[in-house]
Amino acid sequence: MKVIKRDGRIQDFDINKILLSVENASDGADAPMASSDISNIGEDVQEKIDNYGSGHIHSSKIHKFVVEALKKLGFSIVADYYDKNQDR
């Protein structure tokens, strides 16, 4: 899967970047998450990306998937922080 960045660059998708940004958001929101919770978020996002049905996905769509996964799994505080503080 290729990711289309905001500036138009295209990069390979790397779930580890998502995991790190979720961890940073949880720390920034002063709502630390267990590594198993972060892993569950990653699995949810990876599944949505795998089912997206295209070889390319825009970074803003991935951002939306992350926020949705955080909220779905009960991390609304982290979701709000992530949504407001992450580069899309």
C-alpha angles and dihedrals in degrees: 000000000000123000121217107214124212091258091052098256116138121222137170113265113254118187089197089069089056092048091050093048091050090050091049091048092051090051092045091050089050088238105113115203127210115250088244090057091050089049090052090052089051092050092050093049092044090052092051091049092047089053094045091099101221137089091231132049130183117240090235089062091052089049089054091049091052094050091048092049092049092051093043091054094047103262100121094146091055090043091055092048092046092049093051100039109036125094109241 
